[in-house]
Every structure is written in structure tokens, then in C-alpha cells.
Amino acid sequence: MAGTPTHTVTNQPPPLVGYDVFTADRALAEAVDRYTGADVLDEVRAELSALGRAVGSAQVQEWAVRANERPPRLRGHDRYGHRIDEVEFDPAWHRLLGKGVSAGLTGAWRRPSGQVRRAAGFLLWTQAEAGTCCPLSMTHAAVPALRADAELAAEWEPRLTSTVYDPQLRPAGQKPGALFGMGMTEKQGGSDVRANTTVARPLAEAGTYLLTGHKWFCSAPMSDAFLVLAQAPGGLTCFLVPRVLPDGGRNVFLIQRLKDKLGNRSNASAEVEFDGTWARRVGEEGDGVRTIIGMVAATRLDCALGSAGLMRQAVAQAVHHCAHREAFGGKLIDKPLMRNVLADLALESEAATALALRLAAACDDGGEQERAFLRLAVPAAKYWITKRCAPVAVEAAECLGGNGYVEESGLPRLVRESPLNSVWEGAGNVQALDVLRALRREPGALDACLTEIGRAHGADHRLDRAVKDLFTELADLEGVEGRARRLVERLALVLQGSLLVRHAPPEVADAFCASRLGGDHGASFGTLPGGLDLEAVVERARPS
């Protein structure tokens, strides 16, 4: 309908829909080309392009809206009063989660260039609907933890890396694929998991226990199994808790309530209690933190990837809007001040993508040098990228003006989601302290990071000066805890700068180094200095 004399719609951008989100993201596509083996590159490009078209489709976008408008609901009891502890999801949630599983987002461990292709897919899928990324991430990340027990890994890994999604609650051995959740924190301890009070009592069968206690945050409570921490006779230990027992009976898994969260509304997070809950030990007694740390490292990388994805979608929406919206006699994208804002946002997004994909490539490599690099770079990247996500999302919403404050634009959902990854898997202080721990205990980690940064030595004087400043910070570790965030921020920025100087177009690297490393930047977005090719930066970020 064309409208009425009093209501003719003009100057509204068309929906950003029906496009390939992967190929439209030049920074991501170039990173995939850079880190993917030549023998599988065509296959990986085709796979990610197919996923990108799904993310950009009207159907998937509608599923995402429905899943967030109709959040999960706890059904504690059936009609007869029997306790069932089930969570009901809208059908759109199952369609989205099934699509993520079928795209291989839990199957990185057995494929060539598996971490890079899966990381790129995860970054894409976050832009479709971030809630489903929680169970996808934990299922993917459970594999390295389970490998502490060869028997458990042989039993569960094929299920976790499957591309078949089965939402039914039944024994995992009868399902073509399975999902994992996690329960580490308790109400009295939070990130201090050694303060956990959940008790594990050994049974006669070797490796089996009964758990009594609680978990304050249990992610994705309808998963097939969970990795949890509990106090065994030998100390804090990792356990596998199945939702359904092999004989078909329900394990004791008492869901007390679902969390009413700021964002991530489509996904269920629960408070659960264990009361004689059957579990299998993973690793040795007393090695709980060491066993589960492989899962934590993988989910921390997913936090960085997820935030990079949210930033990319926010920037894409802002640039798309400004490319079509006219004001004061021309397109918004052509106005010098708006162009400055968009370019500034684009720099943050590209830097996050470049660093996150570099970490995924290190996971694929698996060599000693790359493992050392990851030990320091993962918590630093997790800290910085997730911290930058919220201001990027808020500024991008502002680019749409009042339209960005309206739910239908999709920007409010990104804004609500944007702080999550900074909190999940250890908030900012936890990451900063973990960097300090690595610096003190693993000198090879710093050497590996400095080697990576040094590959750009001499290419940009602002980067070289920032590296010298980092050395100054590192030379004085007396009383460093109080300035740990400052140190980690500088480490992340010089890592990003080194990557962009080597791999990004000159106009992107120049603008990043001038603003983030050279100090020619204000306290808000849109304060880039003069003399930069901002038009080229914005055009590179524009989704075609």
C-alpha cells in the first residue's frame, strides 16, 4: 500500500536482509583466507557463505525475534504433581539451535582448520541470535576437558561433535548428538570456585559419585550433560552429570528457578540443586580446576568471538542505515561527523575480529609456541574485546537516532546482549589477574606474545612506541595488581595494532594506530584525528 495523503513513508532505509553476512564482512573473510589451509579453503569458504546467507535471511531473523519475544519457561511439575524440572522453549529456539549444530559449531576438533572455520561460523551465528551460542559454546568447549579421561572422551566426543540436534530428554547413548552445559559457580563463591561447598560422595563403582549441593548459575539446563565442580575426598574435582541416566530414569537435577536476565533472553540460565545426584569423575580427585581449565579457555575465546560478532552486526546496521538515510541535504554516511563515528566503530570491530581469528588459528596450530601465546593472549583478548562491545553497541544504536531505541530495529537486543561476554567465564578483574598469573608463572607466554607483536616491528612508529610503553609497564611489576587492567589493555591494543599493520588495508591500520596507539583520540567514538582516509574505512565496513 503506497500510503495515504497524511502518511507517506519516505527516507526509511530498507531492511538489512537477504544478503551473505560472511562475504559482506571483508575483515572476517580475509582472516579466514589467511589462516585456513589451502587444501580446504574453497570448502570452508562455501560452508561459511552458506551459513552467512542463512544469518542474513528473513527466516532466521524472524526466528531470532520470536525466540527472544517468547523466552524459556520453567515447568517444575506435571499435571499430577510429579516433579519434572523441564524448560520449555519456543519452536524458533529449537530451529535456531538445530541450525547452529548442523553448521558444525560444536565440531571443530576433528576437522582440518577446524578452529578457524568454527570460530568464523560462531562469529557469524552470534549475529543471528546470541542466546543459542551459549549451549553451542559449552558443547564445543567440553571436549578438551573430557579428554582428561580417555574412556569418557571416547564415549562422549562423537556425540558432542555431531551435526545432528535432538532436543528430546532421553539417554545420551540413544541420541545422534548431545549438548553440554556447565555449572561452576555457587552463591557463596562466584568466581572463587575453590570456595565451592557441593560435596561428592564416592560410590562402590570406581569413578562414580553422588553429589549434594547447588549451582548458582547453570547454563543451558536442558542440555544432555553438565561439567560441574564439587568437593571430593581428595579436593575440588570435575564431574560429568548426565541429565538422564543410562536406564532412562531422570537424574536428580532440581531446577529452582530460571534467571531473569538483562539480555540473552532466549537462553535459559538456572539455579539448580543436587540431592544424591549421580555423577562420573573427570580427571583425578583434586584436579578439578586443572581439568576444567581447557573448557574455560575455549569458552573465553568464544566470549571474544561472540563480542566481535555483536560488534560487527551493530556496525553493519549503523553503516547500512546511514548509507540510506538522508538528512540536511545528503546521505548521513557522507556527512563528515557521522563518517568519523562510523569509521571509529568500524576500527573497533575489525580489530576485534582480527585478534579473535588469530587466536583461533593458534588453536589449530597446537604447537608449543602457539600454546604459550594463547595462555596470555586469550585472557587479554577476552578482557579487552568484551569490554569494547557495550560502548560499540550503544553508539551504533545512536547512529539510528530514535529508530535505534525501538525494539523492531534489532539494536536494543544487541545493546542488552553486549555486556554479557564481559561477565561470563570470569569478569574483567578475573581476566586481568589471570594475565598477571601467566606473566609470573609462565615466562614463555610473554615471549610468545612479544614475538607475535614484533612481527610488525618498524612498520609503524606509533606501534613501536606503544610497544616500548608496554615494556615499561612490564618492567615494573611491583604492586602491579592495582594497575593490571591498564597493563592488559595495552597488551591487547598492541596485539591488535600488530595484526592490523600486517594484514589490514593501510587506511585501517593508519587510523587504528593514530587513535588507539598514538593517543590522538577523544573519550567517545567519532573523535578520530584529521588526515585519515575515513571514507575508505567506512566503505570497507559497509555490508553489500
N, C-alpha and C positions, 0 to 999 in steps of 0.2 A: 504494500500500500504506500503510495507516494507521500502521504501526509495530508494535512488539512491546512487551510489558509492561516490558521493560528499555530500550527505545529509542524513546521517543515524541518526535517533533520538534515543539517549540513555540518561540515567541518568536524565530523567524528571519524576517527581512524577505523579502518576495517579490523576485524578480529585477527590476531596473530595465530593463524590456524592453517592446517593443510600444507605444512612445509616440513622439510627434513631438518630436525634440530641438530643433528650431528654435522652434516655438511655445511650448515649455516654458521657453525662455530669454528672459525678458522683456527683459533688458538688450539682448540681441542683436536681438530683433525690433523694439524701439523704435529702435535705431540704424539699422536698415535702413529703417524708415519715415522717419526723419529725413533721411537722405542720398540716398534714391532718388527719381528723377524721377517726378512724379505720373502721367505718361503710361504708365509701365511698372511702377508699384508693384504692381498686382494680379498681373501676370505674374511679377514677382520673388518676391512672397510665395508664390505657388503653387509656383514652382520650388524655393524653399528649403524649403517644407513637405514637398514630395515627397522631397527629399534628407534632411530631418530624420527622416522616417518610416523611410527606409532605414537611417540611422545607428542608430536605436532598435530596429531589427528583430532578431529572434533569429538570422536567417540571416546578416546582416552581422556580428553579434557573434561568431558561430561561425567565420566566415571569418577574422576577426581573430585568434582564438585559434589556429587551425590555421596561419596564416601565421607566427606567432611561435614556435609549438612546432616548426615544421619550417623552419628558416631556409635561405637560399640556399646552394647548394653549387657550388664551382668544378669544372668539368670541363676540365682543361688539354689533354687529348689524347683522340682517339677510340681505338677498339679496335685500330686498325692502327698507332698511334704518331704519327699526324699531329696537329700542334698545332692546337687549335680555339679555345681561350680562351673558353669559354662558361660562363654561370652558369645553373644550373637552379633554378627556383622551384617551390614548391608551387602546385597549381592555384588555391588560395584567394588567393594573391597576385595572380594574373592577373585573377581575378574582381573583387577589390578595386580594382586599378589601372584596370581597364576601367570600373568604376562611376564612379571619380573623373574619368576623361576624359570619359565620356558626360554627366556632370553639368556640364561646362563649366569645370572648374577649371584648364584651360590656355587658355581662350578669352576672357579679359577685354578684350582690346584692340580688339575690333570690335563691342562691344555697348553699347547705352545703359546708363548707370550700371554699366558692366561691372566696374569695380574693386570697387565696394561689394558687388555681388551675388556676385562671385567670392570676395572676402575673407570674406564671411559663410559661403559654402559651404566654403571652406578651413578656417575655424574649426570648422565642424560636422564635416567629414570627418576632421580630426585626432582627434576624439573616437571615431571608429570604429576607425582604425588609422593611426598616425602615420608608419609606415615608408613607405607609398606616397606620402605627401605630399612626400617628397624629390624624386622624378622629376617629380611634378606641379608643384612649385615651380620647379624649374630650367627646365622646358619653358616655363612661363608667363614666367619672367624672361628667357629668352634673346631674346625678341622685341625689346626696346629695344636690346640690343647689336647684333643683326643689322641693325637699321635704319641702322647706320653705313655699310652697303653696300647701296644700293638694289637691286642685282641679286640679292644673296643673300637679302634680305628678301622680294623678290617670289617667289623660289623656295621658301623655307622657311616663311614665316609661315603660309600656308594649311595646311601640314601640322601645324604646332605648335598652331594654334588649332582643329584638327579635334576633333570629338567621337567619333571612331572610334579604338579601340585595336587595334593589330595587333602582337603580340609577336614576329612572325617576323623573323629576320635576313635581310633582302634589301634591295636598293637602295631608298633612301627615295623615289625618284621613282615606284616601283611600289606604294607603300603609301598607304592612305587617310588615314593620320595617322602622326605621328612624335613621338618623345620625345627630349629633350636632357638630357645630363649636363654635368658641368663638371670641369675639372682645373686648379687654380691653384697649389696649394702643393706644395713639394718638400721632401725630407727635411732639407736643409741650411738652409732658409729659413723654412718655416712661413708666417706672415702677411707676412713681408718678401718679397713676391713679386719685388721688384727684384733679389733675390739669386738668382733662378732661373738654372739653368745649361742647361736644354734649348735646343738650337740649332736654328734654322730655316734651311735652305739653299735659296735660290731656284732654281726650275726655269725652263726656257725659256718655258713658258706663263705669261703675266702673272698674278700673284696666286696662283700655286701654289708649294708648298714641300715639302721633305722634312724631317721632324723627327727629331732624335736626342736622347734624354734620358729623363726619368722624371717621374711624378707620384706623390707620397706618399699623397695622398687623391684618388681619383677616384670621385665619387659616381655611383651607378646605372650600372655599367659595361656593362650590356646595352642601353643607350639607342642610338638610331639615329645620333646625332652628339654631339659634345662641343665646348664652347668651352674652349680652353686658352691659356696664355701661354707664349711662347718668345722667345728672343733671336734676332732677325733682324739683318741687317747694319745696319739703322737703329735698333736698340734693341729694347726689350721690346715685343712685338706680340701681338695677339689672333689666334687661328686657329680655324677650324672643321675638326674632324677627323671625317669620316664613319666609321662602324663598317664599312660595306660600300661598296665603290666602285661607281660607276655601271655598270661592266661586270659586276657580280655577284661579283667577287672580294673576299675579305676584306682590309681594310686591316691593316697591321701594328699590332696592338694587343695587346701581350703582358701578360696579367694574371698578375702574380707570386704574389699571394695575396689573399684576402679578409680584411678586418679583423675581428677577434673583439671586438665592441664591448660596452660596458656595457648599452646599450639599443638601440632602433632595429634589433632583431634580424631583422625580416622583410626589411629592405632591405640590399642589397649595397653595401659600400664597398670599394674595391680599391686596391692598389698596381699601377701599370701602367708599362710601359716602351715607348718609341718607338725604332724602329731602321729608319730610312728610311720613316717613316710619312707618307703623303700628306695634305696639308692645304691649305686655302684661307685666304688672309689676310682678316681682317675689319677694316676701317678701314685707316689708314695705318701704315707701319712706325714704331715708336717710340711709338705712341699706344695701346699695349695696355691700360694701366690706365684711361685715359680712355674707351676703347671699352667695356671690360667693366664699368665702374662702374654703368651702367644696370641690368645684370643683378644686380650686388651689392646695389644699393639695393632692388630688388624682392624679392630673397631675404631681405634683412634685415627688410623688412616682414613677410614670411611667417614669419620666426622669431618676431616679436612675436605674430602671429596664431596660430601654432601653440602657443605657450606659453599664450596666452589660452584656446585650446581645451582644452588639457590641464588648466588650472586649472578651467575650467568643468565638465569631466567629473568631476574629483576632488571638487569641491564638491557637484555633483549627487548623486554616490554617497554622500557623507558625510551630506548632509541627508536623502536617501531612507532610509538605514539608521536614522538617529536618529529619523525620523518613525514608524518601525515597531517599533523595538527598545524593550523595556521593561526598566527596572532601578530598584530601590529604590522600587517602588510607583507608577511612572508612566513615560510615554514619555520617552526621552532628550532629545528635542527640546524638551521642556517644562522641563527642568532648567536653572536659571539659569546655571550654569557652562558646560554644554555649549552652551546657546544663545549665550553670549558667544563661544565658539570658532567656532561655525558662522557667526555674523554677521561675525566678523572675517575669516574665509576668504571669505565672500560679497563683502565690500567689496573685497578684493584682486582677485577675479575680475571684478567689474563694472567696476572702474577700468581693468583691462587691456583689457576688451572695448571700453569707451568710447573709449579712446585709439587702439587699433588700427583701429577702424572710422572714426574721424576722419581718420586718415592715408590710408586707402583713399579716402575722399571727396575728399581733396586731390588724389590721383592722378587721379580722374575729372575734377576741375575743370580742371587743367592750366594755369591762369593763372600769371603771373609771381609774384604774391604767394604762391600756394599752393606753387609750386615752391621758393620761398625758405623757406617754413615746413617743407617736407619735408626740406630739406637739414640742418636742425638737429634737427628732431623725430624723424626716423627713427632715427638712431643713439642718441638719448637714450631713445626708447621701446624700441628693441631691447635696450639695456643694462639698463634697469630691469625691464621686463616679464619678460624671460627669467631675470633674477636671482631674481625672486619665485616662479618656477614650482616650483622644487625644494622650498622650505620649505612651500609650499601643499600639494603632493602628499604630502609626508611627514606633515603634520599631518592631512590628510584621511584618510589610511590609519589613523592612530592613532584617529580617531573610530570606526572599526570594531573597535577593540581587536585581539585576536589574529586575528580574521577578516580584517582588513586586511593581515595579514602572509602570508596564504595566497594562493598563485597564483590559485586559482579565483575570488577576489574581483575580479580585474582591477586592483586598486590597485598591486600590485608592478610591473606593466608600466608604469603611469603614473609611478611613482617612478623606475624605470630610465630612462624617456624624458625625465624632467623637466630634467636638466642639459644636454641636447643643444643646444638652441637658443641657450644662452648661449655655447657654444663655436663653433658653426657660423657661418660668414661673419664671423669676427673675434670673439675673446673680449672680455671686459669692458674690458680696457685699450685694445684697438683701438678700440672704440666711444667710450670716453671721450676718447681722443686725437683721434678724428675730430670730435667736438664742439668741442674746442679749435681744431682747424684751421678749422672753419667760422666760429667766432667771430672768428678773426684775419683770415681772408681774405674773408669774405662777411658784412659787417655787415647786409645786408638780411635775412639769415636770422634774426638775433636780433630785428630789428624785427618780422618776421612772427610769430615765436613770442610776443613780448610783446603784439602786437596781439590774438592769439588768447586769451592769458591774460587780457588786460584786458577782454574782453567780459563777464567776471563781476565786474568791479571794484565794490566796495560791497555785494555780495550776501552776503558772509560775512567777518567781521572776522578770522578765523583765516587765511583765504586771503589777504586783503590784507596781513596781517603776514608771511606766508610769502613773498609776492612782494617785500616790502621786504628781507627777508633775502637773497633771490636777488639783488637789485640790489647788496647789499653784497658778495656773493661776486663778482659780475661787475665791480665797480668796482676790484678788486684782482687783476689778472691777473699780477702779478709772482710768479714761482715757482709758477704755478698748476698745473703738471703733477702735482705731488705730491698735490694735493687735487682732481684732476679728477673722480674718482668721486663725491666729495661734491657737487660742482657739478652734475654730470649727474643725480644722484639728486634734488636739489632741483628742477631744471628739469622732470624727468618728473613729480614729485609735484604741482607747481603746475599743470602742464598737465592732469593727471588731475583735480585739485580743481576747476579752472575748468570742465571738461566736466561733472562731476557736479553742481556747484552750478547749472548752467544747465539740465541735461537729466534728472537722476535725481530720484526722489521725495525730498522733504525729509528723511525719516529716513535715507536712504542718504547724502546729501550731508552732513548734520549729523554722522553717525558718522565719515565719512571725514575731514572737516575737523578734528574734535575729536582724532582719534587720529593721523592721518598728518601733519597740518599744525599742529595745536595742541600737539602733544607729549604729550598725555595717553594714553600707550600704553606698555606694557612691552616687553620684548625678545622675547616669544613671543606666538603667537596666543592669544586668549582673555583679553586684558588690556584690553579696551575700558572706558572710564570709565562710571560710573553716569549715569542720567538720559537715556539714549538709548533709542529705540524699537527694541530688538533683535529683538523678535518680528516686526515688520514687515519688517525687513531679511532675516531668515531665511525668512520666508514668500515673499518675492519671489524668493529663490534656489531655492525648492523646485520640483523637476520634477514637473509634474502628469501 
